[in-house]
Amino acid sequence: MKTPKLTFRGDRGIWILVLFLTIFSLLAVYSSTRTLAFSQQGSGGFYLLKHLGIVLFGLFLMYVSHLINYPFYARFARILLLAAILLLLYTLLRGASVNEARRWVIIPIINLTFQTSDFAKLALTIFLARSLTLKQEEIQEGNLNVFIKQLAPILVVCGLILPSNFSTAAILFVSSMVLLFIGRARIKHILVLGIAGVAFLAVFIAVMSMMPEDRQGRVGTWSERIKNFGGDGEQEEVYQAKQAKIAIASGGILGRMPGNSIQRNYLPNPFSDFIYAIIIEEYGLAGGVILILLYLALLFRSIRAALGSPGTFGTLLAVGLGFNLVFQAMINMAVASGLMPVTGQPLPLVSMGGTSIWFTSISIGIILSVSRSANQEEEDSITENSTYETATSK
């Protein structure tokens, strides 16, 4: 009896990049959770093993996702979008509240927190890629009615995410605009979408600002973070930003070496939102630049997979998912470096987490599925040409 053999197909470069990012993640999480483990009278190895389990399951999801032919995802685009909207509504009304933000749903029995916006990002990208593929001719001709049908789900999903998570809503909104641009939508229509998004945000802030302070939700937090970024505030975000800058400044060129971080003792949640600062402290500017290059390489390989896709849906899917992941990574690193206000975005595949790592893994698996199909087309073409040349030579 033969044992089943694991076959890793698709873009090998993406698999290698995932391997390097996983190594970065395990080393950084083990180091940054040492203080947390000490404060809870535990062992740093506990959090490492927990994170390792999450990462391994994420790799399993990535492997399974890459084996599924990517057109299969288009069949469930509408169902996924509807499920995402319902989950976002439930989260907004009944979700678990942490720091005045309802972002999570607690899954019964296993008691695992699930951030519904992670699922919504994936669902909206698949839906837009399918919809743009089916309406290519109308969109290129500038049919406004067809474009509005693309605009509606973007505003609905981003609008439901916005009250509790502005940064995620903004990242998804910008990614959607990029996808529309690549999907050959008219520039003027994309500008209309941008204006509609800004107008929606302005109205939302205006309405919430008129509410009593205890019912303003996250609007007050956004305002404070902008003030803190300008140096006028005295909130926790100012403390976080200062400690992150100290970590980066003390890292130098080559860093303090793995496991020797000092700022992990002072920086809140150094294993999630500010893990990039810890990485620079321990691995120096060299490590920070290498991590940036890894993400840029992931975007490049995603675009390469998209260009090699035999169909429009695969092209839009690979670009949309790839840009979403890398854009989020750049936002996280910009926040840790003090170039942007604090947002609370994890570093994809590197920060300690649960469902965020799993949905990131599924996204990369779908990109690999697109590249796998492209490689298969190329192999079939080579085989056909080889058969033809052999036949003609005889």
C-alpha positions as CSV (number, residue, x, y, z in Angstrom):
1,M,0.0,0.0,0.0
2,K,1.5,3.3,-1.1
3,T,1.4,6.2,1.4
4,P,-0.1,9.5,0.0
5,K,2.5,11.9,-1.2
6,L,2.2,15.6,-0.5
7,T,2.5,17.7,-3.6
8,F,3.2,21.4,-3.4
9,R,2.2,23.0,-6.6
10,G,1.9,26.5,-7.7
11,D,4.5,29.3,-7.5
12,R,7.5,27.9,-5.6
13,G,8.6,31.4,-4.9
14,I,5.4,32.0,-2.8
15,W,6.0,28.8,-0.9
16,I,9.6,29.9,-0.1
17,L,8.4,33.4,1.0
18,V,5.7,31.8,3.3
19,L,8.5,29.6,4.8
20,F,10.7,32.6,5.6
21,L,7.7,34.7,7.0
22,T,6.8,31.7,9.2
23,I,10.3,31.5,10.6
24,F,10.3,35.2,11.3
25,S,6.9,34.7,13.0
26,L,8.0,31.9,15.3
27,L,11.2,33.6,16.4
28,A,9.6,37.0,17.0
29,V,6.6,35.6,18.8
30,Y,8.7,33.4,21.1
31,S,10.9,36.4,22.0
32,S,8.0,38.9,22.4
33,T,5.9,36.7,24.6
34,R,8.6,36.1,27.2
35,T,7.4,39.0,29.3
36,L,3.7,37.9,29.0
37,A,4.7,34.4,30.1
38,F,6.6,35.7,33.1
39,S,3.7,37.9,34.2
40,Q,1.4,35.0,34.1
41,Q,3.9,32.7,35.8
42,G,4.1,30.5,32.8
43,S,6.6,29.4,30.2
44,G,7.5,31.2,27.0
45,G,7.4,27.8,25.4
46,F,3.6,27.6,26.0
47,Y,2.9,30.6,23.8
48,L,5.3,29.3,21.2
49,L,3.6,25.9,21.0
50,K,0.2,27.6,20.9
51,H,1.3,29.9,18.0
52,L,3.0,26.9,16.3
53,G,-0.2,25.0,16.3
54,I,-2.1,28.0,14.8
55,V,0.6,28.4,12.1
56,L,0.6,24.7,11.3
57,F,-3.2,24.6,10.9
58,G,-2.9,27.8,8.8
59,L,-0.4,26.0,6.5
60,F,-2.8,23.1,6.3
61,L,-5.6,25.4,5.2
62,M,-3.2,27.0,2.7
63,Y,-2.3,23.6,1.2
64,V,-5.9,22.5,0.9
65,S,-6.9,25.9,-0.6
66,H,-4.2,25.6,-3.2
67,L,-5.3,22.2,-4.3
68,I,-8.8,23.5,-5.2
69,N,-9.2,24.9,-8.7
70,Y,-9.7,28.6,-8.3
71,P,-12.9,28.8,-10.5
72,F,-14.6,26.7,-7.8
73,Y,-14.5,29.7,-5.4
74,A,-16.6,31.8,-7.9
75,R,-19.5,29.4,-7.5
76,F,-19.9,30.5,-3.9
77,A,-19.2,34.2,-4.3
78,R,-22.7,35.4,-3.6
79,I,-23.2,33.0,-0.6
80,L,-19.9,34.1,0.9
81,L,-20.8,37.8,0.5
82,L,-24.2,37.3,2.1
83,A,-22.7,35.3,4.9
84,A,-20.1,38.0,5.5
85,I,-22.8,40.7,5.6
86,L,-24.9,38.7,8.1
87,L,-21.9,38.0,10.3
88,L,-20.8,41.7,10.3
89,L,-24.4,42.7,11.3
90,Y,-24.4,40.2,14.1
91,T,-20.9,41.3,15.2
92,L,-22.0,45.0,15.2
93,L,-25.1,44.2,17.3
94,R,-24.1,41.2,19.5
95,G,-20.4,40.7,19.0
96,A,-17.9,40.5,21.9
97,S,-16.8,44.0,22.9
98,V,-13.1,44.6,23.5
99,N,-11.8,48.2,24.1
100,E,-15.2,49.6,23.1
101,A,-15.0,47.8,19.7
102,R,-17.3,45.0,18.6
103,R,-15.0,43.0,16.2
104,W,-15.2,39.5,17.4
105,V,-17.7,36.7,17.6
106,I,-17.2,33.9,20.1
107,I,-17.6,30.5,18.5
108,P,-19.7,28.2,20.8
109,I,-18.3,25.0,22.3
110,I,-14.6,25.7,21.3
111,N,-14.8,29.2,22.7
112,L,-12.6,30.7,20.0
113,T,-12.9,34.4,19.1
114,F,-13.5,35.0,15.4
115,Q,-12.9,38.4,13.8
116,T,-15.6,38.5,11.1
117,S,-13.9,41.3,9.1
118,D,-11.2,38.8,8.2
119,F,-13.8,36.6,6.5
120,A,-15.5,39.7,5.0
121,K,-12.3,40.8,3.3
122,L,-11.9,37.4,1.6
123,A,-15.6,37.2,0.6
124,L,-15.8,40.7,-0.9
125,T,-12.6,40.1,-2.9
126,I,-13.9,36.9,-4.4
127,F,-17.3,38.5,-5.1
128,L,-15.8,41.5,-6.8
129,A,-13.4,39.4,-8.9
130,R,-16.4,37.3,-10.1
131,S,-18.7,40.2,-10.7
132,L,-16.0,42.2,-12.7
133,T,-15.2,39.1,-14.8
134,L,-18.9,38.6,-15.7
135,K,-19.5,42.3,-16.6
136,Q,-16.2,43.1,-18.4
137,E,-17.8,44.4,-21.6
138,E,-20.3,46.6,-19.8
139,I,-17.7,48.0,-17.4
140,Q,-15.3,48.8,-20.3
141,E,-18.1,50.6,-22.1
142,G,-18.7,52.8,-19.0
143,N,-22.1,51.4,-18.1
144,L,-22.9,53.3,-14.9
145,N,-25.7,51.0,-13.7
146,V,-23.4,48.0,-13.8
147,F,-20.7,50.0,-12.0
148,I,-23.2,50.9,-9.2
149,K,-23.8,47.2,-8.7
150,Q,-20.1,46.8,-8.0
151,L,-20.1,49.8,-5.7
152,A,-23.0,48.7,-3.5
153,P,-21.4,45.6,-1.9
154,I,-18.2,47.6,-1.3
155,L,-20.0,50.4,0.6
156,V,-22.2,47.9,2.5
157,V,-19.3,45.7,3.7
158,C,-16.9,48.6,4.5
159,G,-19.8,50.5,6.1
160,L,-20.5,47.5,8.5
161,I,-16.8,47.2,9.4
162,L,-16.3,50.9,9.9
163,P,-18.0,51.5,13.3
164,S,-15.6,49.1,15.1
165,N,-12.6,49.0,12.8
166,F,-11.8,52.0,10.7
167,S,-8.4,50.8,9.6
168,T,-9.7,47.5,8.2
169,A,-12.5,49.3,6.5
170,A,-10.1,51.7,4.9
171,I,-7.7,49.0,3.7
172,L,-10.5,47.0,2.2
173,F,-12.0,50.1,0.5
174,V,-8.6,51.0,-1.1
175,S,-8.0,47.4,-2.1
176,S,-11.5,47.3,-3.8
177,M,-10.7,50.5,-5.7
178,V,-7.4,48.9,-6.9
179,L,-9.4,45.8,-8.0
180,L,-11.9,48.0,-9.9
181,F,-9.0,49.8,-11.7
182,I,-7.4,46.5,-12.7
183,G,-10.9,45.3,-13.7
184,R,-10.9,48.2,-16.3
185,A,-13.5,50.3,-14.6
186,R,-13.5,54.0,-15.8
187,I,-11.3,56.3,-13.8
188,K,-14.2,58.7,-13.4
189,H,-16.3,56.0,-11.9
190,I,-13.6,55.0,-9.5
191,L,-13.3,58.6,-8.4
192,V,-17.0,58.6,-7.8
193,L,-16.5,55.6,-5.5
194,G,-13.7,57.4,-3.7
195,I,-15.9,60.5,-3.2
196,A,-18.8,58.3,-2.1
197,G,-16.6,56.6,0.5
198,V,-15.3,59.9,1.9
199,A,-18.8,61.3,2.0
200,F,-20.1,58.3,3.8
201,L,-17.3,58.6,6.4
202,A,-17.9,62.3,6.9
203,V,-21.6,61.7,7.4
204,F,-20.9,58.9,9.8
205,I,-18.5,60.9,11.9
206,A,-20.8,63.9,11.9
207,V,-23.8,61.8,13.1
208,M,-21.7,60.0,15.8
209,S,-20.2,63.3,17.0
210,M,-23.7,64.6,17.8
211,M,-24.3,61.6,20.1
212,P,-23.5,61.7,23.8
213,E,-19.9,60.7,24.6
214,D,-20.8,57.3,25.9
215,R,-22.5,56.5,22.6
216,Q,-20.0,57.9,20.2
217,G,-18.3,54.5,19.8
218,R,-14.9,54.6,18.1
219,V,-15.2,58.1,16.7
220,G,-13.7,59.6,19.9
221,T,-10.9,57.0,19.7
222,W,-10.1,58.0,16.1
223,S,-9.9,61.7,17.1
224,E,-7.6,60.9,20.1
225,R,-5.3,58.8,17.9
226,I,-4.9,61.6,15.4
227,K,-4.1,64.0,18.3
228,N,-1.7,61.6,19.7
229,F,0.0,61.2,16.4
230,G,0.5,64.9,16.3
231,G,2.1,64.8,19.8
232,D,-0.8,66.5,21.6
233,G,-2.2,63.6,23.5
234,E,-1.3,61.7,26.6
235,Q,-3.1,58.4,25.8
236,E,-1.8,54.9,25.7
237,E,-1.2,55.2,22.0
238,V,1.5,57.8,22.6
239,Y,3.2,55.5,25.0
240,Q,3.1,52.6,22.5
241,A,4.5,54.8,19.7
242,K,7.3,56.1,21.9
243,Q,8.3,52.6,23.1
244,A,8.2,51.3,19.5
245,K,10.5,54.2,18.4
246,I,12.9,53.3,21.2
247,A,12.9,49.7,20.1
248,I,13.7,50.7,16.5
249,A,16.3,53.2,17.5
250,S,18.1,50.7,19.7
251,G,18.2,48.1,17.0
252,G,20.9,49.7,15.0
253,I,22.0,48.0,11.8
254,L,22.3,44.4,13.0
255,G,20.2,44.5,16.1
256,R,20.6,43.1,19.6
257,M,20.4,39.6,18.3
258,P,17.4,37.2,18.6
259,G,15.8,37.0,22.1
260,N,17.6,40.0,23.5
261,S,14.8,42.6,23.2
262,I,14.4,45.0,26.1
263,Q,11.4,47.0,24.8
264,R,9.2,43.9,24.9
265,N,9.1,44.5,28.7
266,Y,7.6,48.0,28.1
267,L,5.7,47.8,24.8
268,P,2.1,46.7,25.2
269,N,1.2,43.7,23.0
270,P,4.7,43.5,21.4
271,F,3.7,40.1,19.8
272,S,0.8,41.6,17.7
273,D,0.4,45.2,16.5
274,F,4.0,46.3,17.2
275,I,5.9,43.0,16.5
276,Y,7.7,44.8,13.6
277,A,9.4,47.1,16.2
278,I,10.6,44.1,18.2
279,I,11.9,42.5,15.0
280,I,14.0,45.6,14.2
281,E,15.2,45.8,17.7
282,E,16.5,42.2,17.6
283,Y,17.5,41.9,13.9
284,G,18.3,45.6,13.2
285,L,17.6,47.6,10.1
286,A,18.8,44.7,8.1
287,G,16.1,42.5,9.4
288,G,13.5,45.2,9.0
289,V,14.4,45.7,5.3
290,I,14.5,42.0,4.6
291,L,11.0,41.7,6.0
292,I,9.8,44.5,3.8
293,L,11.4,42.9,0.7
294,L,9.7,39.6,1.6
295,Y,6.3,41.2,1.4
296,L,7.1,43.1,-1.8
297,A,8.3,39.8,-3.3
298,L,5.0,38.3,-2.3
299,L,3.1,41.1,-4.1
300,F,5.4,40.6,-7.1
301,R,4.8,36.8,-7.2
302,S,1.0,37.4,-6.8
303,I,1.0,39.8,-9.8
304,R,3.1,37.2,-11.7
305,A,0.5,34.5,-10.9
306,A,-2.2,36.9,-12.0
307,L,-0.6,37.7,-15.3
308,G,-0.2,34.0,-16.0
309,S,-3.8,33.2,-15.2
310,P,-5.7,31.8,-18.2
311,G,-8.9,33.7,-17.2
312,T,-9.9,37.2,-16.0
313,F,-11.3,35.8,-12.7
314,G,-8.0,34.3,-11.7
315,T,-6.1,37.5,-12.6
316,L,-8.4,39.7,-10.5
317,L,-8.5,37.2,-7.6
318,A,-4.7,36.9,-7.3
319,V,-4.1,40.7,-7.5
320,G,-6.9,41.6,-5.1
321,L,-5.9,39.1,-2.4
322,G,-2.1,39.8,-2.9
323,F,-2.6,43.6,-2.7
324,N,-4.8,43.3,0.4
325,L,-2.3,41.3,2.3
326,V,0.8,43.4,1.4
327,F,-1.1,46.7,1.9
328,Q,-2.0,45.6,5.4
329,A,1.6,44.6,6.1
330,M,2.8,48.1,5.0
331,I,0.2,49.8,7.2
332,N,1.4,47.7,10.2
333,M,5.1,48.5,9.6
334,A,4.3,52.2,9.0
335,V,2.5,52.4,12.4
336,A,5.3,50.6,14.2
337,S,7.8,53.1,12.6
338,G,5.8,56.1,13.7
339,L,4.8,57.1,10.2
340,M,1.0,56.7,10.8
341,P,-1.4,56.8,13.8
342,V,-1.9,53.6,15.7
343,T,-4.4,51.4,13.9
344,G,-4.3,47.9,15.5
345,Q,-3.6,46.0,12.3
346,P,-1.6,42.7,12.7
347,L,1.4,41.9,10.5
348,P,0.1,39.1,8.2
349,L,1.6,35.7,8.8
350,V,4.0,37.2,11.5
351,S,1.9,38.6,14.4
352,M,0.6,36.2,16.9
353,G,-3.1,35.5,16.2
354,G,-5.7,32.9,15.3
355,T,-8.3,33.4,12.7
356,S,-6.3,36.3,11.1
357,I,-3.5,33.8,10.3
358,W,-6.0,31.3,9.0
359,F,-7.7,33.6,6.6
360,T,-4.4,35.0,5.5
361,S,-3.3,31.4,4.8
362,I,-6.5,30.7,2.8
363,S,-5.9,33.8,0.7
364,I,-2.3,32.8,-0.1
365,G,-3.6,29.3,-0.9
366,I,-6.1,30.8,-3.4
367,I,-3.2,32.8,-5.0
368,L,-1.2,29.5,-5.2
369,S,-4.2,27.9,-6.9
370,V,-4.2,30.6,-9.6
371,S,-0.5,30.1,-10.1
372,R,-1.0,26.3,-10.2
373,S,-3.5,26.6,-13.0
374,A,-1.2,28.9,-14.9
375,N,1.7,26.4,-14.5
376,Q,-0.6,23.6,-15.6
377,E,-1.5,25.5,-18.8
378,E,2.1,26.1,-19.5
379,E,3.0,22.4,-18.9
380,D,0.1,21.3,-21.2
381,S,1.2,23.7,-23.9
382,I,4.8,22.3,-23.7
383,T,3.5,18.7,-23.8
384,E,1.3,19.5,-26.9
385,N,4.2,21.2,-28.7
386,S,6.5,18.3,-27.8
387,T,4.0,15.7,-29.1
388,Y,3.5,17.7,-32.3
389,E,7.2,18.0,-32.9
390,T,7.7,14.3,-32.4
391,A,4.9,13.5,-34.7
392,T,6.2,15.8,-37.5
393,S,9.7,14.5,-37.2
394,K,8.5,11.0,-37.9
